[in-house]
């Protein structure tokens, strides 16, 4: 059986600490990817809307 540790030793144990900075970096990267995708879609749609319209072909051809 493992020896019982005092609460101060548990708090000082680096393996027991939840690293919130890693979660924040992951959240930042996800938000950055969503923003980049939104900008890409926006400018793609704007570019496609700016293209000249193709006249419809004559019927029966």
Secondary structure as GFF3:
##gff-version 3
##sequence-region A 1 61
A	DSSP	alpha_helix	7	12	.	.	.	ID=ss1
A	DSSP	three_ten_helix	14	16	.	.	.	ID=ss2
A	DSSP	alpha_helix	20	50	.	.	.	ID=ss3
###
